[in-house]
Amino acid sequence: LASSAASDVYKRQMLYLRSFLFNLICYGTLAFGCLVTSVVGLFNRKITIPMWNKGFIPFILWNLKHVAGIEIEIRGREYMRQENVLYASKHESALETYFMSAFLTKLVFVLKKELTYIPLFGWAQYFYGMIPVDRSAGGAAMKNLLKEAKIRLAAKRPIMIFPEGTRVKPGTVSGYKPGLLFIAQNLKVPVVPVALNTGLFWQKNSFLRHPGKVIIEFMEPMPDNLDKKDFMDELQKRIENKCAELNAESVKNYPHIANLLVKEK
């Protein structure tokens, strides 16, 4: 028993140490990258894309695997497209916002306008081409979102939206919003659902990075002949059911993370 307890203490200490080292490298690199982007973007916005996708992000990804012990597996690659597509993704962690562009080149996210006000970080988002949305602007926000989405798609940049509008804990749902359907119908682009299990390894507002395999799965595009309610119901069903499968698979392979999964009551 004493040996087992000592082993548990050692594992916990290593988890904190690895998390500390990775966070230091990750956020240090992000800060430096945002600084460089904020300067370079003033002169050439296009060059900020390869700067991140071929430089900063691969470096952080290497450390994610070799320091934090987190590996990323991509499933459903046959449904991945690098242009003329709208991705509807579950959002559980900062991990998908940092690293998705390593697999979808030139990807842009729809994000809260307030994030672009953050010094350096927000400026880098702007120069990279992210699409800010003012949630308080109502119908005007949707018109502007449609305008900006059209510009990005014309530039052959895929767009990713988080239908719930915020990060949620694994096993929970925060209500899917239909804004993405408005864009898809007006711009006539397919909607590809994306499920993931990132919140089990990189928790929201947590210092710890739990070792294991993160899975991001792309699924068959949504049918384009459904009305608004049926479309959103089917989208939520597909994403949530697949997330539940991925969560169950992860807990089976890594029992120690079971407490991170919110159980339905």
QUIMO-V339192 format. One record per backbone hydrogen bond with DSSP energy under -0.5 kcal/mol. CO is the residue of the C=O (numbers start at 0). NH is the residue of the N-H. If there is no record, write none. Layout:
co:CO nh:NH
co:CO nh:NH
This chain:
co:0 nh:4
co:1 nh:5
co:2 nh:6
co:3 nh:7
co:4 nh:8
co:5 nh:9
co:6 nh:10
co:7 nh:11
co:8 nh:12
co:9 nh:13
co:10 nh:14
co:11 nh:15
co:12 nh:16
co:13 nh:17
co:14 nh:18
co:15 nh:19
co:16 nh:20
co:17 nh:21
co:18 nh:22
co:19 nh:23
co:20 nh:24
co:21 nh:25
co:22 nh:26
co:23 nh:27
co:24 nh:28
co:25 nh:29
co:26 nh:30
co:27 nh:31
co:28 nh:32
co:29 nh:33
co:30 nh:34
co:31 nh:35
co:32 nh:36
co:33 nh:37
co:34 nh:38
co:35 nh:39
co:36 nh:40
co:38 nh:41
co:39 nh:42
co:39 nh:43
co:44 nh:47
co:45 nh:48
co:45 nh:49
co:46 nh:50
co:47 nh:51
co:48 nh:52
co:49 nh:53
co:50 nh:54
co:50 nh:55
co:51 nh:56
co:51 nh:57
co:54 nh:58
co:55 nh:59
co:56 nh:60
co:57 nh:61
co:58 nh:62
co:59 nh:63
co:60 nh:64
co:61 nh:65
co:62 nh:66
co:62 nh:67
co:63 nh:69
co:68 nh:70
co:68 nh:211
co:70 nh:72
co:70 nh:213
co:72 nh:74
co:72 nh:215
co:74 nh:217
co:75 nh:78
co:76 nh:79
co:81 nh:157
co:83 nh:189
co:84 nh:158
co:85 nh:191
co:86 nh:88
co:86 nh:160
co:87 nh:193
co:90 nh:167
co:92 nh:96
co:93 nh:97
co:94 nh:98
co:95 nh:99
co:98 nh:101
co:99 nh:102
co:99 nh:103
co:102 nh:104
co:103 nh:106
co:107 nh:159
co:108 nh:110
co:108 nh:130
co:110 nh:132
co:111 nh:114
co:112 nh:115
co:113 nh:116
co:114 nh:117
co:117 nh:121
co:117 nh:122
co:118 nh:120
co:119 nh:123
co:120 nh:124
co:121 nh:125
co:122 nh:126
co:123 nh:127
co:124 nh:128
co:124 nh:129
co:129 nh:131
co:130 nh:110
co:132 nh:112
co:132 nh:134
co:133 nh:136
co:134 nh:137
co:136 nh:139
co:137 nh:140
co:137 nh:141
co:138 nh:142
co:139 nh:143
co:140 nh:144
co:141 nh:145
co:142 nh:146
co:143 nh:147
co:144 nh:148
co:145 nh:149
co:146 nh:150
co:147 nh:151
co:148 nh:152
co:149 nh:153
co:150 nh:154
co:151 nh:156
co:152 nh:155
co:155 nh:157
co:157 nh:107
co:158 nh:86
co:159 nh:109
co:160 nh:88
co:160 nh:162
co:161 nh:164
co:162 nh:176
co:168 nh:171
co:169 nh:261
co:176 nh:179
co:177 nh:180
co:177 nh:181
co:178 nh:182
co:179 nh:183
co:180 nh:184
co:181 nh:185
co:182 nh:186
co:183 nh:187
co:183 nh:188
co:189 nh:85
co:189 nh:191
co:190 nh:192
co:190 nh:221
co:191 nh:87
co:192 nh:218
co:193 nh:89
co:194 nh:216
co:196 nh:199
co:197 nh:200
co:197 nh:201
co:200 nh:209
co:202 nh:205
co:207 nh:202
co:211 nh:70
co:211 nh:213
co:213 nh:72
co:214 nh:196
co:215 nh:74
co:215 nh:217
co:216 nh:194
co:219 nh:192
co:226 nh:230
co:227 nh:231
co:228 nh:232
co:229 nh:233
co:230 nh:234
co:231 nh:235
co:232 nh:236
co:233 nh:237
co:234 nh:238
co:235 nh:239
co:236 nh:240
co:237 nh:241
co:238 nh:242
co:239 nh:243
co:240 nh:244
co:241 nh:245
co:242 nh:246
co:243 nh:247
co:244 nh:248
co:245 nh:249
co:246 nh:250
co:247 nh:251
co:248 nh:252
co:249 nh:253
co:253 nh:256
co:254 nh:257
co:256 nh:259
co:257 nh:260
co:259 nh:261
